[in-house]
Amino acid sequence: MKTFIKDKLTVKIFETRKLMGDAVATAVSNCINDLLAKQPFVNIIFGAAPSQNEFFESLLQKEVDWTKVNAFHMDEYLGLPADAPQGFGNFIKTRLFDLAPFNSINYINGEGVDYIAECERYSVLLRQFPTDIVCLGIGENTHLAFNDPHVADANDPYLVKRVDLDQACRIQQINDGCFAKIDEVPTYALTLTLPALLKAPYAFCTVPSEKKADAIFHTLNEEISDNFPSTLLRAHDRAVLFLDEQSSAKINI
């Protein structure tokens, strides 16, 4: 394992995705347990993407009292059928939320809804259960959740909003194996905003694969700005970025 710090961001590089996933799971479970020693419940936002699979698998093996954890997810397509496997709620349900006895699980509803009302409903929940930990990834275009560069706003007045997805983001969904062709990928989604994500006191970011190498290069080398949303992690007081050798291939240590 290699480690270094860029601005405020701690970066850890592992030889394999499995080692990376286990390291994230260890860090997150330790953080949960430390918080539960001081407070009755912990509120966590989880990203739903194939990049998180090794982390989820390992996290479920850790000693955590899940009955004291309130779970949230960070984005959802608009317009997919409720049972669509590509839906982020369904993705994370089968890989994590159904596999541990969480105190509560709070899904964003993107199917046939008044999206303004749904954004407000979920914003109320986020205010009611202030986030302690965010577990996220980084998109190929450096997005965090669905805050693509053209809609990202570090000073966003909203906690949840509707966004249109840029072409790079939609192509990533094909690269991830979630959709067969671009016409199948929705063009709109609901997403937690950058302030909603980054106000969490602890941020654990998991980014494997060669497809993310360019995004990681930009994350660590571009000026911190909305133009490259993931650069904002470098301004977070307690953020850790976990990489494998493929995703870290274009950075110089």
N, C-alpha and C positions, 0 to 999 in steps of 0.2 A: 504494500500500500504506500502511495505517495501522498503527501499533503502539503498545501501551501495556503496562503491567505492573499486575496485580492481585495483591496480596500477593506471592507468589513466582512467579506464573504470567505468562509472557510471552504476549501475545495479538497476533496478526497478522491483518489483514483485507485481503482482496484483492477486486478488482472481479468476478472470475469464478471459477467452479469450476476451469477449466483453469489459470489463474494460481496459484490456491491449490494445486492438485495438484502443479504443477511446483516450487513453493516448498518444499513438504513433501519432495518427492523429492530436491531439492538438499540440504536440511538433513540428511536421513537418510543419503544417500550420503556426504556429507562426514563425518558422524559415524562411519559404518562405516570409511571410509578412515583417519580419524584413529586409531581404535581398532586397526585392523590394523597400523598403524605401530608399535604397542606390544605387541601380543599376537597369537598365531597364529590364533585364531578369534574370531568374534563371534556371539553368540547373540541372536536377535531373535524377539519375539512379535508376530504380525500379527493385527489384527482383520479379520474377513471380513464385508463389508457393501457395498452399492452406494455408500455414502458414500466408500469408499476407491478407487473405480475410477480416477479421474483420477490419484491418487497412484500406484497400481500401474503404470498406463500410462507415466507419466513416469519412475518409478524404474527400469523395465527399460531405459530409454535412457541411464542414467547409467553411468559407468565404475566398476564395482565388481567385485572378485574374488569372485564368488558361491561358488566352491569353498572358500572359507574362512568361509562363513556357515552356521550351524545355525538352521533355521527351525522355529517353533512357531506354532500358532494358539490362540485364547484361549477358545473355547466351541464347544459342539456340541449339537444337539438329541438327545434320547433317543427312539428308536423309529422314526425314519425308515428306509426301505430304504437299503441301502448306496449305491445309485446315484442316490438322490434329488437332483435339482439344487439343492434348497433347503438341503441339508446344507452347513454352513459349510466343511467340509473340501473338498467338491467345488467349492464356489464359488471358494475361493481357489486350488485346484489348477489350474483352467482359466485363471485370470486372472493368476497369479503363479508358483506353485510349479512348474508344468510348463514354464515359459518361461525359466528360468534354472538353471544347473548348481549348485544348492545342495550344500554338503557333506553335509547331512542334512535331511530333512523329517520332522517328528514330528506326526502327526495324533492328535487325540482320537477314539476310537472310541465312537460312540453307538448302534450298531445291534446289538441282541440281546446285550448284554454284562452281566456282573456289574458294576454301576456302582461299587460300593465298590472292587473290585479295579482297575477302570480308573482311578479317581481316584488310587489309590496308585501304579499304574504310571506315570501321567503326572507325579505329584509327584516320583517318583524321578528321572525325566528332567530335571525342572526343577532339582532339586538337583545333578544331575550336570553340567548345563550352565547355570550361573547366568546369568540374563538380563542382557544389556548394554543393550538398547534395546527399548522397547515402542512399537508403532505402533497407535493405537487411535482409536475414535470415541466419541461420546456418544449415548445413546439419547434418544428423545423424552421419556422419564420420568427423564432424567439418569443412567440406568444406565451403568456401565462393564462391558464384557463383558455377562454376564447377571446382574450384581449389581444387581437391581432394588432399590428402596428398602426393601422389606419383608424382604429377605434380606441386604442389604449389611452388612458388618462390617469396619470399618477395622482391627480387632484379631483378625480371623479366625484361628483356630489352624490352619486347613487351607490348602493351596495350591490344591487342586482339590476341588470339592464338587458334589453334585446340588442343583438348585434348582427350585422351581416358578415359572413365569413369570406375572407379573401381567397384568391385562387390557390395560393401556396398552402393555406390551411386545409382547403378541401382536398387538394392532391395528397396531403399527408394522410388523410383518412383512408385513401386508397393504398398508400404505401404501408400503412399499418395493417392492411388486410381486412378492414372493417367493411369496405364497400368494393364492388367489382369495377365500377366505372363512375366518372365524374357526375354524370346525370343523376345518379342515385344519392349523391351526397347533398343533404339539405343546405340551403343557402342562408338560413337564419338560425339563431340559437339564443338561449338565455345564458348569461354568464355572471358569476360573481366578478365584481370590478377589481381593479388593482388595489385600491384602498381596503376593500373587504378582505382580500387575501393577505396583504402585507402588514395589516395591523395586528396579525397574530404574533404573540411574543416569540414563538418558535416556528421556524420554517425549515422543512427537510425536503430537499429537491433531488429527485432521482431521474437520471438521464443516461440511459445506455444507448448503444448502437451507432454504427458509422453514419447513419442517416442524420444524426444530430451533431456531427462533428463541426459543421459550419456554424450552427446555432451556438455551440459552446464557444467557439472562437470569438464570435460577436459578443456573447455574454460577458466575456472576460476582457475584451479589448476595445469595444466601442465606448464612446462617452455615455454616461448614465442618462438615459432619456426614454421617452415614450416611443421613440423611433425603433428601439430595440428593447421591448418591455422587460425581458429577462435581466437586463443590466441593472434593474432596480433592486435585484437581490443583493447587489454589492453595497447598497446603502442600508440594508437591514441589520439590526444589532445582533441577531442570533440566527442567522441563516447558514445552512451547510449544504453544499452541492456535492452529490455523490455521482461519480462517473465510472465507466469501465474504460478499458484501453482503447476501444474503438471510438467512443464519443469524445475522448480526450486527444485524439490523434493529431489534431491541428494546433494544439497549444504548446508553447515552449515553456518548460519548467526550469 
